[in-house]
Amino acid sequence: MIYTKLKQMSLPLLLMTIILLLTACAKGEAHVTVNTDGTADVKFNIQMNNRNLEIIGQPELINKLKDTFIEQGFETESAATEDTQGLTASKQIDMSSAEQKQELPDSVTFTHDTDNKFFYTTHRIVVDADLMSAIPDNDWKDTLNSIPSFVRNLVFKEVDLDFKLTLPIKPESSNADQTSEDNKTMTWNINPLSNNHLEITVNVPNIQNILIVSIGLLVLLIVIIVILVRKRKKNKTS
């Protein structure tokens, strides 16, 4: 019994020692750039330490991700070193022809509220995502759950996951962790072990109504100028 307890204590310590000796951490970035022509450029950059992959029981995770990206029509490029595995995947999406309804895991909720006004429409988007619960591979989740929680937290403590969103216009507000100087690119730091809450509000101009009002004002201005010119001519003749 003493040996069993000693073994139970030494395994977490051994895992923690391995983690503390890791020379690199996992890094991932998803960047979506929305263009004015109705398309969006999507790019993923992923890099993981080989020993991290071994600890979570997924040494082939990068290759599995690559196959998944290729199936979804992404162009991929692998980058590997002696200690790390990396992957870049990119794709341009035509948002006007994209499917309106996407099936999401139960652990991911998405709400989109709109408020139509004359000159612009306010779009408020809220996303709540628990990434760990969204993983469909039960074996992987079982492996992670079998690791003591404090050790698992150490594994993911140095995991650097970011979601970036670049818009053609400056948003009204967001809860992003960082924003660019022009306020058009927002970055959210994603926690892989807990729920992530993302909010953004954007006012999209109603170009048609703006043009109608602008043309109306222009016509009114021309009419006023014509009236003033005529009055001036009448005053001169009189």
Secondary structure, DSSP 8 states (H G I E B T S, - for coil): -HHHHHHHHHHHHHHHHHHHT-S---EEEEEEEE-TTSEEEEEEEEEEEHHHHHHTT-TTHHHHHHHHHHHTT-EEEEEE-SSEEEEEEEEEEETTTS-S-----TTEEEEEEEEE-SSEEEEEEEEEEEHHHH---HHHHHHHHHS-HHHHHHHHHT-EEEEEEE-SS--SEE--SEE-TTS-EEEEEE-TTSEEEEEEEEEEE-HHHHHHHHHHHHHHHHHHHHHHHHHHHHHHH-
